[in-house]
Structures are given as C-alpha cells and as structure tokens.
Amino acid sequence: MKGNAFGWQTSLADLSLILFMLSAAALHGRPAAHRAEVRASPRSEPLAVYDAAPDAPRLAEWLGQQAVDPRQQLTITTRYGSQSGAREAALREAARLLAEAGEAGRSARVVIEPGAGPARVALAYDVPGGTALAR
C-alpha cells in the first residue's frame, strides 16, 4: 500500500514555513533601536585572561607576553558593589589598567558593571566596530 504522497511531513513543512515568515515579518517591523542591539559586536571566547590580583604582574608586562594581532580586541572589565564610592573606585581601576595597556601600545574597550570580583582583562578575537571577520 503506497499511501498518500501528502502526509503529515508536508503539513509540518507548511507550518514551519508559516512560522518562519511570521518571525521574519515581526523582526522586520522592530524599531531601529532594537535592530541596533542585534548588530552589537559579537564576543568570542578569550584567548588570554588577566585577573588584576595583588600578586599579578603589571598589565603592560602581561601584554608584552601576548601575541600581537590587529584582529584582537582587548576588553577591560571592572565591577562595583553597592558601597559608597564603589563605582568611582571601579572607574579609577579601569583608568589605571587602560593606562598600562597604552604603555604596551594597546587600546581597549572598557566595561564597568555592577558585580563582585577583581578587574579582568580579556584578549579575544572580538569584532570591533561591527565589522565582520571571515569565518
């Protein structure tokens, strides 16, 4: 018995296509602010991570040991808690690390966010400025 050529698989394919078209239409109608968020630079896994611990070498020294590649993005992340002056301390720490990165001839993206933990510097193939890398 051969059965019907148009079975549940065809119905499922039709429903999938309808869902795809509805999703595309919904995304097309999003305001420009939402579309800009979608285009944020992608973040990759870090190649190397530096934690600004008391016994760590200076950031400039650590950067001198890393391979230089213009496709790499250096990201400095500092965190602050709810204590009075914590945000300002995080800003000072980020400025200090940024100055050390400058000594090593590197520019950096700076992220200051709520949270706990030491300052962290990550070196990764993140795409600066929204330009795409070949995959």
Residue pairs with C-beta under 8 A, 6 or more apart in sequence:
39 130
40 130
41 126
41 127
41 128
41 129
41 130
42 126
42 127
43 124
43 126
44 124
44 125
44 126
45 124
46 122
46 123
46 124
47 66
47 72
47 123
47 124
47 125
48 66
48 122
48 123
49 120
49 121
49 122
49 123
50 56
50 59
50 62
50 120
50 121
50 122
50 123
51 118
51 119
51 120
52 59
52 93
52 97
52 118
52 119
52 120
52 121
53 118
56 62
58 100
59 97
59 100
59 101
59 104
59 121
60 100
60 101
60 103
60 104
62 121
63 74
63 100
63 101
63 104
63 106
63 123
64 104
66 123
69 125
71 125
71 133
72 123
72 124
72 125
72 126
73 109
73 123
73 124
73 125
73 126
73 127
73 128
74 101
74 106
74 107
74 108
74 109
74 121
74 122
74 123
75 108
75 109
75 110
75 111
75 121
75 122
75 123
75 124
75 126
76 94
76 97
76 98
76 101
76 108
76 109
76 110
76 111
76 119
76 120
76 121
77 110
77 111
77 112
77 113
77 119
77 120
77 121
77 122
78 90
78 91
78 93
78 94
78 97
78 110
78 111
78 112
78 113
78 119
79 90
79 112
79 113
79 114
79 115
79 116
79 117
79 119
80 86
80 87
80 89
80 90
80 112
80 113
80 114
80 115
81 114
81 115
81 116
87 112
90 112
90 119
91 112
93 119
94 110
94 112
94 119
97 108
97 119
97 121
98 108
98 110
101 107
101 108
101 121
108 121
109 126
109 128
125 133
127 133
